[in-house]
């Protein structure tokens, strides 16, 4: 849709109320036993299993893709009545897209590529657009782009809109996730405004972080972003997805985010087409919790290797 500056400038964020609401989630929404196991199995289907390290190799990516195909030991899935469970996607750097596509062939698991000068988003503009095209051509079905934070910090909403719209066009049929790098945007009000602008410009998902900032996904930031999604859907009729990323490594954290999504947006946003976790170590902890549910004992983390 066209940029609606009146809507953007009217966006507000009551920080104390947001933090108070976020702090209550853990106490108001607690699940145990078989219900907890069910929610953790749901969380697995929403994970973008990720490796974004400077020392990534083809071997590491292939092992990660094998984990994506079989995220939990087969005997445990059989015992839980969920054989064939898979993650939402595998997320890698552009150089590893072809390797991941080959490793996931026939699985139905999409490959997501981080692009546009990830994580800083400061490479030349033509290079960023070319990067998107190369990732799509290599087989990536989802592109995680990073916005220019300076547009948000200087209030240049038209520039942010134009940038996002051009990146959306470059993605073609691939879904685009706009990474806001919320830890670098200064205020929750900036987060709300940037969320709206990116959605207006065609983002299929809005995402908190690259995972490389000092502060990544938090519940207060998530609350601001998903309420922007709710407002956008109410006005436009278009559902936009949400992806918290960075720092979500424990099963109990995943449960908090799932509870928040269910409370604020409802069941449609608890499906892989509208919600993802950007994570890697999270899956290992979920697998340990599921084994505890089945056996009553916690196992060592090395029994659930991540590749």
For each residue, the residues with C-beta under 8 A, 3 or more apart:
1: 4 200 236
2: 200
3: 8 157 158 161 197 200 201
4: 1 7 8 200
5: 8 9 157 158
6: 9 10
7: 4 10 11 196 235
8: 3 4 5 11 157 193 196 197
9: 5 6 193
10: 6 7
11: 7 8 189 192 193 196 228
12: 189 192
13: 18 187 188 189 191 192 224
14: 17 18
15: 18 19 187 188 220
16: 19 20
17: 14 20 21
18: 13 14 15 21 22 188 220 223 224
19: 15 16 22 23 220
20: 16 17 23 24
21: 17 18 24 25 223
22: 18 19 25 218 219 220 222 223 260
23: 19 20 26 219
24: 20 21 27 28
25: 21 22 28 29 219 256 259 260 263
26: 23 29 30 256
27: 24 30
28: 24 25 259
29: 25 26 255 256 259 263
30: 26 27
31: 35 36 39 255
32: 35 36
33: 36 37 293
34: 37 38 293
35: 31 32 38 39
36: 31 32 33 39 40 255 289 293
37: 33 34 40 41 80 289 290 293
38: 34 35 41 42
39: 31 35 36 42 43 255 258
40: 36 37 43 44 251 254 255 286 289 290
41: 37 38 44 45 80 82 85 290
42: 38 39 45 46 258 270
43: 39 40 46 47 251 254 255 258 277 282 286
44: 40 41 47 71 72 85 87 283 286
45: 41 42 85 86 87 88 272
46: 42 43 88 270 271 272 275 276 277
47: 43 44 71 87 88 276 277 279 282 283
48: 87 88 89 90 91 112 243 245 276 277 278 279
49: 64 67 68 71 87 89 90 91 279 280 283
50: 90 91 92 211 245 278 279 280
51: 56 60 61 64 91 92 96 280 307
52: 56 91 92 93 114 118 211 212
53: 56
54:
55: 60
56: 51 52 53 60 61 92 93 95 96
57: 60 61
58: 61 62 96 99
59: 62 63
60: 51 55 56 57 63 64 307
61: 51 56 57 58 64 65 90 92 96 99 100 103
62: 58 59 65 66 99 103
63: 59 60 66 67 307
64: 49 51 60 61 67 68 90 92 100 280 306 307
65: 61 62 68 69 90 100 103 104 109
66: 62 63 69 70 103 307
67: 49 63 64 70 71 283 305 306 307
68: 49 64 65 71 86 87 89 90 104 107 109
69: 65 66 86 104 107 109
70: 66 67 73 74
71: 44 47 49 67 68 85 86 87 283 287
72: 44 76 77 85 286 287 290
73: 70 76 77 287 291 304
74: 70 77 78 83
75: 78 79
76: 72 73 79 80 287 290 291 294
77: 72 73 74 80 82 83 84 85
78: 74 75 81 83
79: 75 76 294
80: 37 41 76 77 290 294
81: 78
82: 41 77 85
83: 74 77 78
84: 77
85: 41 44 45 71 72 77 82
86: 45 68 69 71 107 108 109
87: 44 45 47 48 49 68 71 90 109 283
88: 45 46 47 48 109 110 272 276 277
89: 48 49 68 109 110 111 112 141 142 272 276
90: 48 49 50 61 64 65 68 87 100 104 109 110 111 112
91: 48 49 50 51 52 111 112 113 114 142 144 278
92: 50 51 52 56 61 64 96 97 99 100 111 112 113 114
93: 52 56 96 97 113 114 118
94: 97 113 114 115 131 134 135 138 140
95: 56
96: 51 56 58 61 92 93 99 100
97: 92 93 94 100 101 111 113 135 138 139 140
98: 101 102 138 139
99: 58 61 62 92 96 102 103
100: 61 64 65 90 92 96 97 103 104 111
101: 97 98 104 105 111 138 139 140
102: 98 99 105
103: 61 62 65 66 99 100
104: 65 68 69 90 100 101 107 109 110 111
105: 101 102
106:
107: 68 69 86 104
108: 86
109: 65 68 69 86 87 88 89 90 104
110: 88 89 90 104 140 141 142
111: 89 90 91 92 97 100 101 104 139 140 141 142
112: 48 89 90 91 92 140 141 142 143 144 177
113: 91 92 93 94 97 135 138 140 142 143 144
114: 52 91 92 93 94 118 119 144 146 210
115: 94 118 128 131 132 135 143 144 145
116: 121 123 128 129 131 132 145 146 167
117: 120 121 122 123 127 128 131 146
118: 52 93 114 115 121 144 146 179 210
119: 114 146 181 210 211 212 213
120: 117 123 146
121: 116 117 118 128 145 146 147 148 149 181
122: 117 148
123: 116 117 120 127 128 131
124: 127 128
125: 128 129
126: 129 130
127: 117 123 124 130 131
128: 115 116 117 121 123 124 125 131 132 145 167
129: 116 125 126 132 133 166 167 170
130: 126 127 133 134
131: 94 115 116 117 123 127 128 134 135
132: 115 116 128 129 135 136 143 145 167 170 171
133: 129 130 136 137 170
134: 94 130 131 137 138
135: 94 97 113 115 131 132 138 140 143 174
136: 132 133 140 143 170 171 172 173 174
137: 133 134
138: 94 97 98 101 113 134 135
139: 97 98 101 111
140: 94 97 101 110 111 112 113 135 136 143 174
141: 89 110 111 112 173 174 175
142: 89 91 110 111 112 113 174 175 176 177
143: 112 113 115 132 135 136 140 171 174 175 176 177
144: 91 112 113 114 115 118 176 177 179 207
145: 115 116 121 128 132 167 171 176 177 178 179
146: 114 116 117 118 119 120 121 179 181 210
147: 121 151 152 160 163 164 178 179 180 181 194 198
148: 121 122 151 152 159 160 163
149: 121 152 153 181 184 185
150: 153 154 156
151: 147 148 154 156 157 159 160 163
152: 147 148 149 155 160 180 185 186 190 193 194
153: 149 150 185 186 190
154: 150 151
155: 152
156: 150 151 159 160
157: 3 5 8 151 160 161 193 197
158: 3 5 161 162
159: 148 151 156 162 163
160: 147 148 151 152 156 157 163 164 194 197 198 201
161: 3 157 158 164 165 197 200 201
162: 158 159 165 166 201
163: 147 148 151 159 160 166 167 201
164: 147 160 161 167 168 178 197 198 201 202 203
165: 161 162 168 169 201 202
166: 129 162 163 169 170
167: 116 128 129 132 145 163 164 170 171 176
168: 164 165 171 176 201 202 203
169: 165 166 172 202
170: 129 132 133 136 166 167
171: 132 136 143 145 167 168 174 175 176
172: 136 169
173: 136 141
174: 135 136 140 141 142 143 171
175: 141 142 143 171 204 205
176: 142 143 144 145 167 168 171 202 203 204 205
177: 112 142 143 144 145 203 204 205 206 207 241 243 276
178: 145 147 164 198 203 205 206 207
179: 118 144 145 146 147 207 208 209 210 245
180: 147 152 185 191 194 195 198 206 207 208 209 225
181: 119 121 146 147 149 184 185 209 210 213
182: 185 191 208 209 213 215 217 218 221 225
183: 209 213 214 215 216
184: 149 181 213
185: 149 152 153 180 181 182 190 191 194
186: 152 153 190
187: 13 15 190 191
188: 13 15 18 191 192 220 221 224
189: 11 12 13 192 193
190: 152 153 185 186 187 193 194
191: 13 180 182 185 187 188 194 195 221 224 225
192: 11 12 13 188 189 195 196 224 225 227 228
193: 8 9 11 152 157 189 190 196 197
194: 147 152 160 180 185 190 191 197 198
195: 180 191 192 198 199 206 224 225 228 229
196: 7 8 11 192 193 199 200 228 231 232
197: 3 8 157 160 161 164 193 194 200 201
198: 147 160 164 178 180 194 195 201 203 206
199: 195 196 202 203 206 228 229 232 238 240
200: 1 2 3 4 161 196 197 232
201: 3 160 161 162 163 164 165 168 197 198
202: 164 165 168 169 176 199
203: 164 168 176 177 178 198 199 206 240
204: 175 176 177 240 241
205: 175 176 177 178 240 241 242 243 276
206: 177 178 180 195 198 199 203 225 228 229 240 241 242 243
207: 144 177 178 179 180 242 243 244 245 278
208: 179 180 182 216 217 218 221 222 225 243 244 245 246
209: 179 180 181 182 183 212 213 215 216 217 244 245 246 247 278
210: 114 118 119 146 179 181 213 245 246
211: 50 52 119 216 245 246 247 278
212: 52 119 209 246
213: 119 181 182 183 184 209 210 216 246
214: 183
215: 182 183 209 218
216: 183 208 209 211 213 245 246 247
217: 182 208 209 221 222 244 245 246 247 248 278
218: 22 182 208 215 221 222 247
219: 22 23 25 222 223 256 257 260
220: 15 18 19 22 188 223 224
221: 182 188 191 208 217 218 224 225
222: 22 208 217 218 219 225 226 242 244 257 260
223: 18 21 22 219 220 226 227 260 264
224: 13 18 188 191 192 195 220 221 227 228
225: 180 182 191 192 195 206 208 221 222 228 229 242
226: 222 223 229 230 242 260 261 264 265 269
227: 192 223 224 230 231 264
228: 11 192 195 196 199 206 224 225 231 232
229: 195 199 206 225 226 232 233 239 240 241 242 265 269
230: 226 227 233 234 264 265
231: 196 227 228 234 235
232: 196 199 200 228 229 235 236 238 240
233: 229 230 236 237 238 239 240
234: 230 231
235: 7 231 232
236: 1 232 233
237: 233
238: 199 232 233
239: 229 233 268 269 274
240: 199 203 204 205 206 229 232 233 274
241: 177 204 205 206 229 269 273 274 275 276
242: 205 206 207 222 225 226 229 261 265 269 274 275 276
243: 48 177 205 206 207 208 275 276 277 278
244: 207 208 209 217 222 248 257 277 278
245: 48 50 179 207 208 209 210 211 216 217 248 277 278 279
246: 208 209 210 211 212 213 216 217 278
247: 209 211 216 217 218
248: 217 244 245 253 254 257 277 278 279 282
249: 253 279 281 282 285
250: 253 254 282 285
251: 40 43 254 255 282 285 286 288 289
252: 255 256
253: 248 249 250 256 257 282
254: 40 43 248 250 251 257 258 277 282 286
255: 29 31 36 39 40 43 251 252 258 259
256: 25 26 29 219 252 253 259 260
257: 219 222 244 248 253 254 260 261 277
258: 39 42 43 254 255 261 262 270
259: 25 28 29 255 256 262 263
260: 22 25 219 222 223 226 256 257 263 264
261: 226 242 257 258 264 265 269 270 275
262: 258 259 265 266 267 269 270
263: 25 29 259 260
264: 223 226 227 230 260 261
265: 226 229 230 242 261 262 268 269
266: 262 269
267: 262 270 271
268: 239 265 271 274
269: 226 229 239 241 242 261 262 265 266 274 275
270: 42 46 258 261 262 267 274 275
271: 46 267 268 274 275
272: 45 46 88 89 275 276
273: 241
274: 239 240 241 242 268 269 270 271
275: 46 241 242 243 261 269 270 271 272
276: 46 47 48 88 89 177 205 241 242 243 272
277: 43 46 47 48 88 243 244 245 248 254 257 282
278: 48 50 91 207 209 211 217 243 244 245 246 248
279: 47 48 49 50 245 248 249 282 283
280: 49 50 51 64 283 306
281: 249 284 285 306
282: 43 47 248 249 250 251 253 254 277 279 285 286
283: 44 47 49 67 71 87 279 280 286 287 304 306
284: 281 287 288 301 304 305 306
285: 249 250 251 281 282 288 289 301
286: 40 43 44 72 251 254 282 283 289 290
287: 71 72 73 76 283 284 290 291 304
288: 251 284 285 291 292 298 299 301 303 304
289: 36 37 40 251 285 286 292 293
290: 37 40 41 72 76 80 286 287 293 294
291: 73 76 287 288 294 295 297 298 299 303 304
292: 288 289 295 296 297 298 299
293: 33 34 36 37 289 290
294: 76 79 80 290 291
295: 291 292
296: 292
297: 291 292
298: 288 291 292
299: 288 291 292 303 304
300: 303
301: 284 285 288 304
302: 305
303: 288 291 299 300
304: 73 283 284 287 288 291 299 301
305: 67 284 302
306: 64 67 280 281 283 284
307: 51 60 63 64 66 67
